[in-house]
Amino acid sequence: MKFIFEVRMKPGYTVDDYAAAWIRASEIIQRTPGARGTYLHRKIGSTDTLLAIATWASKAHRDAKDDRRDETVRAILEKHAQNCEVTVIGEFEEPEWSVLPAAIADPAPQQP
């Protein structure tokens, strides 16, 4: 499943500030059972907005996560709460439908 949220920086806090702390917290969170990676995207044409996509084995795994257990993660989330506006977009299942270019969907064998 995917957990997706938008992060908008408040004045005086940059996406680079957020990203540096996000990496530290994410490295810890990714040790949680069921964690399958997380991605942070810059919004094109915006200097203050990011999109985060966290992948989990299931909703139950994500719901079982407790960020308060780790002091570093807790401190980072508290700092973000003061410096960012986070909008949860939602929780989504893995794709049921996809259309990919042929080169991606059925890659040709690599020649030695």
N, C-alpha and C positions, 0 to 999 in steps of 0.2 A: 504494500500500500504506500501511497505517497501522502505526506503531510506538507501542505504548501502554504506559505505565508509571505506577505509583502512587508518590507521594513523601510520606513521613511525616516531619514535623519532629521533631528531638530537642529536649529542653527548652532554652529560651533562644534558639531560632531560630523565627521566625514565618513564616507563609505569605507575608506581605508582603515579608519579607527575601528569601525564595526567589524570589518573583515578580519583584522588581526585578532581581535578577541573571539570572534566566531570560530576561527580555526582552532584556537586553544580549547574552547569549550567542546567543539565538535570532536576533537581527537579523544576527549574523555568520554563523551556520550556514545561514540561509536564502539566502545568496549561493552556496551549494554547488549544482552542477548537479543537477537532479532534485528539489530541495527544493520542496515545494508548500504550505508553511504549517504552523503548529503552534498548538495550543490548550492552555490550562491551565484546569482546572475545579476549583472548590472543592467538597469533599465536603459535602453537606448534613448538618447536625448535628454536624460535626467542625471544630474550630479548628486542627487540625494536619495535615490530609490533603488532598492535591491529586491530580488525575488529569491526566496529560499525554498528548496525542495529536498525534503528528507525522505529516504526510502526505508521502509521497515518490512520485515517478514510478514507481519500481520498487524491489524489494529490492536489486537490484544497485547502484542509486544510493545507497541508504542505507548499504550495506556499504562503498562506496567512500569515504564521508565519513571524514575524519580530524580529530577535534577537537583533536588534539595540535599541529596545524600553527599554530594561532592562540594566541598567548600569553594573550590576554584570556579566551578560551573555556577554555583549560587551567586558568587560575587559578580561574575560577568553578566548574568541575567539581570541582577539588580542595577548594574551600571547601564545596561541597555534599556531597561525600563525608564530610566531617567532621561536618556539621550535619544530615544527612538520612539516612533509610533509603529506598533506592530499590528497588522491586520491579518487575521487568519482567513485564508481563502477557503480552506477546507481539507478534508481527508478524502482521498480518492483510491479506488481499486486500481490494480494494474490494468493496462489497456486491454479492452476486449476486441478492439478493431485497430488495425494499423495498415497504412499503405506506405511502402518504402520503395525507393528507386531500386531497380533491378540489381545494381552493383552492391547495394547494401543487403538486400533481401536474399540474394543468391550469389555471393562473391565467387569470382572465378578462382580456380586453384592457383596458388603461387608457383611460379617456375623457379627451380633452384639456381 
